[in-house]
Amino acid sequence: MSTPSPSFHPKSYAAVPARSVAFLGLGVMGYPMAAHLAAAGHRVTVYNRNAAKSAAWVQEFGVAHASAPSPREAAAGADIVFCCVGNDDDLRSVVLGETGAFAGMKPGAVFVDHTTASAEVARELSAAASAQGLHFIDAPVSGGQAGAQNGMLTVMCGGDATVFAQVEPVIGAFARAVTLLGDSGAGQLAKMVNQICIAGLVQGLSEAIAFGQRAGLDMEKVLEVIGKGAAQSWQMDNRGKTMVAGRFDFGFAVDWMRKDLGLVLDEAKRNGARLPVTALVDQFYADVQQAGGARWDTSSLITRLK
């Protein structure tokens, strides 16, 4: 393997038997996730809608790996097919149909989906996989771009426990925590819980920083102090000072957060959950989009308060 790019930071990998795997989708998350699989010793075939991205990945990470022109060809012969794309429709487009991954997978192979998608599509594809003698695990991730680059993602899974046990050690190449939370769809539902928590935390942090700045406080010092107490959070530790500085180019974009919160609010309509704060923060993110911040990271909520 050539010298790693700044988007990929090798780590210590657990000793796991080498597997033949495929990875579909080489975006800001998928590119380094696939790289960690390669660095852990697995044979990786990649697919991306932009074929140049696949070619660049293979050039960077070595001739032991390959790219394929379709999901079906990437999945052929793989023990595990990983996927990380944009939404439900993107997921169906790489899974189903004549050129989809399911058409190329060998009997008994496992499809692991890291897309943040709906619980409904997870159940749909799990049923389709079962009908074809395949297995499906929904496995959305948390940790953002930095987590993917450092191989330190948190992975929330839904599916069969026996199948999960087969793939858990391999997922560990790019994760620090991998947990089975229930049947198909449970991983996606857990990711929704995660996004609800983040939405409220970021809004609270935004209001706190804006308040402190209006009051004339040195907010970097304030965050250092309160970050050692009950107010501490990942968002404060990782985004507090950058929010004070007005910098919003740190990974997970507002557009993607709105997509995720849309999934949350749709699911809440189905199950009857009341999410007044989440619905409000979703509209606040819409304000940020309209102000030109669609690609800013999620901490840009504070810009509404300036």
C-alpha positions in Angstrom: 0.0 0.0 0.0 1.3 3.5 -0.8 1.7 6.3 1.7 -1.7 7.0 3.2 -3.6 10.1 2.2 -4.5 12.7 4.8 -8.1 11.3 4.6 -7.0 7.9 6.1 -5.1 7.3 9.4 -4.1 3.7 9.9 -4.5 2.2 13.4 -3.8 -1.1 15.2 -6.1 -3.8 13.8 -7.3 -6.9 15.6 -6.1 -10.2 14.0 -9.0 -11.3 11.9 -8.8 -13.9 9.1 -8.6 -12.2 5.7 -11.9 -12.0 3.9 -13.0 -11.1 0.3 -15.1 -8.0 0.7 -16.7 -5.4 -1.5 -17.4 -1.7 -0.6 -20.1 0.3 -2.5 -19.9 4.0 -2.2 -16.6 5.9 -1.7 -17.8 9.2 -0.3 -16.2 11.0 2.7 -17.2 8.1 4.9 -16.9 5.1 2.6 -13.4 6.0 1.2 -11.6 5.7 4.5 -13.8 2.9 5.8 -12.8 0.8 2.7 -9.2 1.8 3.3 -9.3 0.5 6.9 -10.6 -2.9 5.5 -7.6 -3.0 3.1 -5.1 -2.1 5.8 -6.6 -4.8 8.1 -5.6 -7.4 5.4 -8.9 -8.0 3.6 -9.2 -8.2 -0.2 -11.4 -5.3 -1.2 -13.2 -4.6 -4.4 -14.8 -1.1 -4.6 -17.6 0.5 -6.6 -18.5 4.1 -6.9 -20.9 5.8 -9.3 -18.0 8.0 -10.3 -15.6 5.4 -11.6 -12.7 7.8 -11.3 -13.1 7.7 -7.6 -12.9 3.9 -7.5 -9.7 4.0 -9.7 -8.1 6.5 -7.4 -8.9 4.4 -4.4 -7.2 1.3 -6.0 -4.2 3.4 -7.1 -3.8 4.6 -3.5 -4.3 1.4 -1.6 -2.7 -1.2 -3.9 -3.0 -3.7 -6.7 -4.1 -6.4 -4.2 -7.5 -4.7 -4.5 -9.8 -3.9 -7.4 -12.6 -1.7 -8.7 -15.7 -2.9 -10.5 -18.0 -1.1 -13.0 -21.2 -2.2 -11.2 -22.4 -3.2 -7.8 -23.2 -6.7 -9.1 -19.6 -7.2 -10.4 -18.1 -5.7 -7.2 -20.2 -8.1 -5.1 -19.4 -11.2 -7.1 -17.5 -13.7 -4.9 -17.4 -11.4 -1.8 -18.0 -12.9 1.6 -19.3 -9.5 2.9 -20.6 -6.5 0.8 -20.4 -3.2 2.6 -22.3 -0.2 1.5 -22.4 3.5 2.4 -24.5 5.7 0.1 -26.8 8.7 0.5 -30.4 7.7 1.1 -33.1 5.0 0.6 -33.3 5.5 -3.2 -29.5 5.4 -3.5 -29.4 2.2 -1.5 -32.1 0.5 -3.6 -30.2 1.5 -6.7 -27.0 -0.3 -5.7 -28.8 -3.3 -4.2 -31.7 -4.3 -6.4 -32.1 -4.9 -10.1 -30.0 -6.6 -12.8 -26.8 -4.7 -11.9 -27.5 -4.5 -8.2 -25.3 -6.2 -5.5 -27.9 -8.9 -4.6 -27.7 -10.1 -8.2 -24.0 -10.8 -7.9 -23.7 -12.1 -4.3 -23.0 -15.7 -3.7 -25.4 -17.8 -1.5 -24.9 -17.1 2.2 -23.0 -13.8 1.7 -23.8 -10.9 4.0 -24.7 -7.3 2.9 -23.8 -4.8 5.6 -25.4 -1.4 5.0 -23.8 1.6 6.7 -26.1 4.1 5.0 -28.3 6.2 7.3 -31.6 5.3 5.9 -35.1 4.4 7.0 -36.0 1.4 9.1 -38.6 0.5 6.5 -36.0 0.1 3.7 -33.8 -2.0 6.0 -36.7 -4.4 6.6 -37.5 -4.4 2.9 -34.0 -5.3 1.9 -33.6 -7.8 4.6 -36.6 -9.6 3.3 -35.4 -9.4 -0.2 -32.0 -10.8 0.8 -33.6 -13.7 2.7 -35.6 -14.6 -0.3 -32.4 -14.9 -2.3 -30.5 -16.9 0.2 -28.5 -13.9 1.4 -28.2 -12.0 4.7 -28.6 -8.3 5.5 -27.5 -6.2 8.5 -28.4 -2.6 8.8 -25.5 -0.8 10.4 -25.6 3.0 10.4 -22.6 4.7 11.9 -21.8 7.6 14.2 -18.6 9.5 14.5 -18.5 11.6 11.4 -15.7 12.0 8.9 -13.1 12.0 11.6 -14.4 8.8 13.0 -14.2 7.2 9.6 -10.7 8.5 8.9 -9.4 7.2 12.3 -11.3 3.9 12.2 -13.2 4.9 15.4 -16.8 4.8 14.3 -19.7 3.6 16.5 -21.8 1.1 14.6 -25.5 0.4 15.5 -26.8 -2.9 14.0 -30.0 -4.7 13.3 -30.4 -8.2 12.1 -29.8 -11.9 12.9 -27.4 -12.5 15.9 -25.6 -15.4 14.2 -25.0 -13.3 11.0 -23.9 -10.4 13.1 -21.3 -12.5 14.9 -19.8 -13.3 11.5 -19.3 -9.7 10.4 -18.6 -8.0 13.7 -14.8 -8.7 13.7 -14.5 -7.4 10.2 -16.5 -4.2 10.9 -14.0 -3.7 13.7 -11.4 -2.5 11.1 -13.1 0.9 11.1 -15.0 0.9 14.4 -14.4 1.3 18.1 -17.8 -0.1 19.1 -20.1 -2.5 17.2 -23.4 -3.4 18.8 -26.4 -5.5 17.8 -29.6 -3.8 19.0 -32.3 -6.0 17.7 -34.0 -7.3 14.5 -33.7 -5.7 11.1 -34.3 -1.9 11.3 -33.1 -1.6 14.9 -29.8 -0.2 13.8 -31.6 2.6 11.8 -33.9 3.3 14.7 -30.9 3.6 17.0 -29.2 6.0 14.6 -32.4 8.1 14.8 -32.1 8.3 18.5 -28.5 9.4 18.1 -29.5 12.2 15.8 -32.3 13.4 18.1 -29.7 13.7 20.9 -27.3 15.6 18.7 -29.9 18.0 17.4 -30.8 19.1 20.9 -27.2 19.2 22.1 -26.0 21.4 19.3 -28.9 23.9 19.7 -28.2 24.1 23.5 -24.5 24.6 22.9 -25.2 27.3 20.3 -27.5 29.2 22.6 -24.9 28.9 25.4 -22.0 30.2 23.4 -24.1 33.0 21.8 -25.3 34.0 25.3 -21.8 34.1 26.7 -20.4 36.1 23.8 -23.2 38.7 24.2 -22.3 38.8 27.9 -18.7 39.6 27.1 -17.2 36.4 28.4 -14.1 34.8 27.1 -15.9 31.7 25.8 -12.9 29.6 25.2 -12.1 29.8 28.9 -15.7 29.3 29.8 -15.9 26.1 27.7 -12.6 24.8 29.3 -14.2 25.2 32.7 -17.7 23.9 32.2 -16.3 21.1 30.0 -14.9 19.6 33.2 -18.4 19.5 34.7 -21.9 18.3 34.1 -22.2 20.3 30.8 -19.5 18.3 29.1 -20.4 16.6 25.8 -18.7 15.4 22.7 -20.1 18.4 20.8 -18.6 20.8 23.4 -15.2 19.0 23.3 -15.0 18.8 19.5 -17.0 21.8 18.2 -17.2 24.4 21.0 -14.0 26.3 20.3 -14.6 26.1 16.5 -18.1 27.5 17.0 -16.6 30.4 19.0 -14.2 31.0 16.1 -17.0 30.9 13.5 -15.5 27.9 11.7 -18.0 25.4 10.2 -16.0 23.1 7.9 -15.7 20.0 10.1 -17.5 17.2 8.5 -21.1 16.2 8.7 -23.1 18.8 6.7 -26.4 20.5 7.4 -27.9 18.9 4.2 -27.2 15.5 5.6 -28.5 16.3 9.1 -31.8 17.5 7.5 -32.0 14.3 5.6 -31.5 12.3 8.9 -34.0 14.5 10.8 -36.5 14.0 8.1 -36.2 10.2 8.6 -36.6 10.8 12.4 -39.8 12.9 12.0 -41.3 10.5 9.5 -40.7 7.6 11.9 -42.2 9.6 14.7 -45.4 10.1 12.7 -45.6 6.3 12.4 -44.9 5.4 16.0 -46.6 8.4 17.7 -43.5 9.8 19.4 -43.6 13.5 20.3 -40.5 15.3 19.2 -41.2 19.1 19.6 -37.5 20.1 20.1 -36.3 17.9 17.2 -38.9 19.4 14.9 -37.9 22.9 15.9 -34.2 22.3 15.4 -34.9 20.8 12.0 -36.5 24.1 11.0 -33.5 26.0 12.4 -31.3 23.9 10.1 -33.6 24.9 7.2 -32.8 28.5 8.1 -29.1 27.7 7.9 -29.6 26.1 4.5 -31.5 29.2 3.2 -28.6 31.4 4.5 -26.2 29.5 2.3 -24.9 27.0 4.9 -26.1 23.8 3.3 -22.5 22.4 3.3 -21.5 23.8 6.7 -21.2 21.3 9.5 -24.0 20.9 12.0 -22.5 23.2 14.6 -23.4 26.1 12.2 -26.7 26.3 14.1 -25.1 29.1 16.0 -25.1 31.4 13.0 -28.8 31.9 13.4 -28.1 33.6 16.8 -25.5 36.1 15.6 
